[in-house]
Amino acid sequence: MSASRGRRPDASLVWKKSSHSSNEGPQCVEMAAAAGTVHVRDSKNLTGPRLASAADTWADFVSSVTR
């Protein structure tokens, strides 16, 4: 995974908030899928840093944390 800093957010990304996030709580994670890449950001800081991961790497990560 890599951190994206200093770049303008990609307007073509469609962000989805985690079902475990709420507007009042500290868990505010959003993700967006693009061609072969998954992006993750803090929904409280929309223009801040975000992680970008290859889709297969993201799938491996999700699989490992849901076991």
Backbone as a printed PyTorch tensor [residue, N CA C, xyz], in Angstrom:
tensor([[[  0.8370,  -1.1680,   0.0000],
         [  0.0000,   0.0000,   0.0000],
         [  0.8870,   1.2390,   0.0000]],

        [[  0.3910,   2.2910,  -0.5930],
         [  1.1610,   3.5280,  -0.6070],
         [  0.2830,   4.6750,  -0.1620]],

        [[  0.8970,   5.6910,   0.4100],
         [  0.1650,   6.8850,   0.8260],
         [  0.2370,   7.9100,  -0.2830]],

        [[ -0.9050,   8.4940,  -0.6070],
         [ -0.9620,   9.5450,  -1.6210],
         [ -1.0150,  10.8890,  -0.9160]],

        [[  0.0070,  11.6870,  -1.0980],
         [  0.0450,  12.9970,  -0.4520],
         [  0.2850,  14.0800,  -1.4860]],

        [[ -0.2870,  15.2470,  -1.2200],
         [ -0.0280,  16.3850,  -2.0700],
         [ -0.7330,  16.3550,  -3.4070]],

        [[ -1.6210,  15.4210,  -3.6140],
         [ -2.3540,  15.3350,  -4.8730],
         [ -3.7860,  15.7640,  -4.6380]],

        [[ -4.3830,  16.3460,  -5.6600],
         [ -5.7960,  16.6910,  -5.5690],
         [ -6.5960,  15.4000,  -5.6440]],

        [[ -7.6890,  15.3310,  -4.8720],
         [ -8.5170,  14.1290,  -4.9350],
         [ -9.0400,  13.8920,  -6.3490]],

        [[ -9.1130,  12.6490,  -6.7440],
         [ -9.6010,  12.2790,  -8.0660],
         [-11.1260,  12.3570,  -8.0590]],

        [[-11.6870,  13.3090,  -8.8010],
         [-13.1300,  13.5260,  -8.8190],
         [-13.8850,  12.3410,  -9.4050]],

        [[-13.2090,  11.4600, -10.1260],
         [-13.8950,  10.3200, -10.7350],
         [-14.1000,   9.1720,  -9.7480]],

        [[-13.4680,   9.2260,  -8.5820],
         [-13.6370,   8.1610,  -7.6030],
         [-14.9880,   8.2890,  -6.9080]],

        [[-15.6390,   7.1620,  -6.6920],
         [-16.8960,   7.1230,  -5.9500],
         [-16.5820,   6.5250,  -4.5860]],

        [[-16.6520,   7.3570,  -3.5550],
         [-16.2890,   6.9530,  -2.2060],
         [-17.4890,   6.3570,  -1.4780]],

        [[-17.2400,   5.2910,  -0.7020],
         [-18.2730,   4.6410,   0.0980],
         [-17.7770,   4.5450,   1.5230]],

        [[-18.6130,   4.9710,   2.4680],
         [-18.2440,   4.9320,   3.8770],
         [-18.4250,   3.5140,   4.4220]],

        [[-17.5420,   3.1330,   5.2890],
         [-17.6300,   1.8320,   5.9350],
         [-18.9500,   1.7130,   6.6860]],

        [[-19.5430,   0.5410,   6.6580],
         [-20.7810,   0.3220,   7.4010],
         [-20.5370,   0.3830,   8.9070]],

        [[-19.2890,   0.3300,   9.3310],
         [-18.9490,   0.4260,  10.7530],
         [-18.6780,   1.8600,  11.1700]],

        [[-18.7480,   2.8050,  10.2550],
         [-18.5100,   4.2160,  10.5530],
         [-19.8230,   4.8990,  10.8770]],

        [[-19.7080,   5.9600,  11.6530],
         [-20.8890,   6.7750,  11.9420],
         [-20.4910,   8.2440,  11.8410]],

        [[-21.4500,   9.1210,  11.7870],
         [-21.1490,  10.5510,  11.7180],
         [-20.6790,  11.0940,  13.0550]],

        [[-20.9860,  10.4030,  14.1550],
         [-20.5920,  10.8840,  15.4760],
         [-19.3260,  10.2310,  16.0160]],

        [[-18.9520,   9.0890,  15.4960],
         [-17.8490,   8.3320,  16.0720],
         [-16.5210,   8.5520,  15.3880]],

        [[-15.4480,   7.9950,  15.9590],
         [-14.1160,   8.1780,  15.4050],
         [-13.8210,   7.2820,  14.1950]],

        [[-14.6350,   6.2620,  13.9620],
         [-14.3830,   5.3480,  12.8590],
         [-15.0030,   5.9060,  11.5800]],

        [[-14.2360,   6.6580,  10.8400],
         [-14.7440,   7.2870,   9.6220],
         [-13.8360,   6.9200,   8.4600]],

        [[-14.0070,   5.7310,   7.9420],
         [-13.1840,   5.2410,   6.8470],
         [-14.0420,   5.1310,   5.5990]],

        [[-13.4960,   5.6020,   4.4700],
         [-14.1640,   5.4700,   3.1880],
         [-13.2260,   4.7770,   2.2220]],

        [[-13.7980,   4.0760,   1.2530],
         [-12.9780,   3.4410,   0.2240],
         [-13.5910,   3.7140,  -1.1350]],

        [[-12.7440,   3.6670,  -2.1470],
         [-13.1720,   3.8340,  -3.5370],
         [-12.3570,   2.8790,  -4.3900]],

        [[-13.0260,   2.2160,  -5.3080],
         [-12.3460,   1.2930,  -6.2120],
         [-12.1800,   1.9500,  -7.5760]],

        [[-11.0100,   1.7990,  -8.1420],
         [-10.7080,   2.2790,  -9.4880],
         [-10.0880,   1.1060, -10.2370]],

        [[ -9.7790,   1.2950, -11.4810],
         [ -9.2120,   0.2260, -12.3030],
         [ -7.9670,  -0.3710, -11.6410]],

        [[ -8.1260,  -1.5210, -11.0040],
         [ -7.0040,  -2.2380, -10.4060],
         [ -6.4730,  -1.6650,  -9.1100]],

        [[ -7.1270,  -0.6240,  -8.5540],
         [ -6.6380,   0.0330,  -7.3450],
         [ -7.7860,   0.2960,  -6.3850]],

        [[ -7.5110,   0.1560,  -5.0980],
         [ -8.4740,   0.5050,  -4.0550],
         [ -7.8670,   1.6420,  -3.2470]],

        [[ -8.6540,   2.6910,  -3.0170],
         [ -8.2170,   3.8600,  -2.2570],
         [ -8.9600,   3.8800,  -0.9260]],

        [[ -8.2770,   4.2840,   0.1420],
         [ -8.8670,   4.3740,   1.4700],
         [ -8.5000,   5.7410,   2.0390]],

        [[ -9.4910,   6.4080,   2.6680],
         [ -9.2350,   7.7210,   3.2690],
         [-10.0630,   7.8980,   4.5330]],

        [[ -9.7000,   8.9030,   5.2950],
         [-10.4300,   9.3280,   6.4860],
         [-11.5280,  10.2770,   6.0210]],

        [[-12.7820,   9.9530,   6.2740],
         [-13.8780,  10.7840,   5.7770],
         [-13.9510,  12.1400,   6.4590]],

        [[-13.2180,  12.3130,   7.5530],
         [-13.1800,  13.6190,   8.2140],
         [-12.1390,  14.5350,   7.5710]],

        [[-11.3170,  14.0130,   6.6840],
         [-10.2510,  14.7850,   6.0410],
         [-10.2170,  14.4050,   4.5600]],

        [[-11.1970,  14.8790,   3.8050],
         [-11.3920,  14.4380,   2.4240],
         [-10.2280,  14.7520,   1.4970]],

        [[ -9.4930,  15.8090,   1.7660],
         [ -8.3690,  16.1590,   0.8940],
         [ -7.0310,  15.7350,   1.4890]],

        [[ -7.0750,  15.0310,   2.6100],
         [ -5.8470,  14.5920,   3.2650],
         [ -5.2610,  13.3570,   2.6080]],

        [[ -4.2450,  12.7890,   3.2440],
         [ -3.5940,  11.5980,   2.6830],
         [ -4.5540,  10.4170,   2.6030]],

        [[ -4.2740,   9.5410,   1.6700],
         [ -5.0580,   8.3190,   1.5430],
         [ -4.1300,   7.1870,   1.1290]],

        [[ -4.5860,   5.9940,   1.3740],
         [ -3.8240,   4.8090,   0.9720],
         [ -4.3280,   4.3340,  -0.3720]],

        [[ -3.4240,   3.8560,  -1.1900],
         [ -3.7810,   3.2440,  -2.4650],
         [ -3.1350,   1.8650,  -2.5000]],

        [[ -3.9190,   0.8770,  -2.8890],
         [ -3.4370,  -0.4910,  -2.9050],
         [ -3.8940,  -1.1820,  -4.1810]],

        [[ -3.0810,  -2.0900,  -4.6760],
         [ -3.5100,  -2.9240,  -5.8030],
         [ -4.7250,  -3.7240,  -5.3460]],

        [[ -5.6660,  -3.9270,  -6.2390],
         [ -6.9140,  -4.5990,  -5.8860],
         [ -6.6750,  -5.9880,  -5.2850]],

        [[ -5.7300,  -6.7460,  -5.8230],
         [ -5.4790,  -8.0820,  -5.2770],
         [ -4.8470,  -8.0160,  -3.8890]],

        [[ -4.0200,  -7.0230,  -3.6550],
         [ -3.4360,  -6.8280,  -2.3250],
         [ -4.5200,  -6.4620,  -1.3260]],

        [[ -5.4490,  -5.5970,  -1.7390],
         [ -6.5670,  -5.2060,  -0.8770],
         [ -7.4280,  -6.4330,  -0.5450]],

        [[ -7.7020,  -7.2610,  -1.5330],
         [ -8.5070,  -8.4630,  -1.3030],
         [ -7.8170,  -9.3870,  -0.3040]],

        [[ -6.4990,  -9.5420,  -0.4150],
         [ -5.7460, -10.3520,   0.5430],
         [ -5.8420,  -9.7670,   1.9470]],

        [[ -5.7240,  -8.4450,   2.0560],
         [ -5.8170,  -7.7670,   3.3510],
         [ -7.1880,  -8.0030,   3.9800]],

        [[ -8.2440,  -7.7580,   3.2180],
         [ -9.6080,  -7.9310,   3.7470],
         [ -9.8290,  -9.3720,   4.1730]],

        [[ -9.3760, -10.3030,   3.3730],
         [ -9.5160, -11.7090,   3.7060],
         [ -8.8180, -12.0420,   5.0170]],

        [[ -7.6330, -11.4820,   5.2200],
         [ -6.8690, -11.8120,   6.4230],
         [ -7.4750, -11.1880,   7.6920]],

        [[ -8.1190, -10.0300,   7.5780],
         [ -8.6820,  -9.4020,   8.7880],
         [-10.1060,  -9.8610,   9.0770]],

        [[-10.7270, -10.5760,   8.1600],
         [-12.0780, -11.0580,   8.4000],
         [-12.1190, -12.5100,   8.8460]],

        [[-10.9650, -13.1380,   8.9710],
         [-10.9220, -14.5360,   9.4370],
         [-11.0930, -14.6280,  10.9070]]])
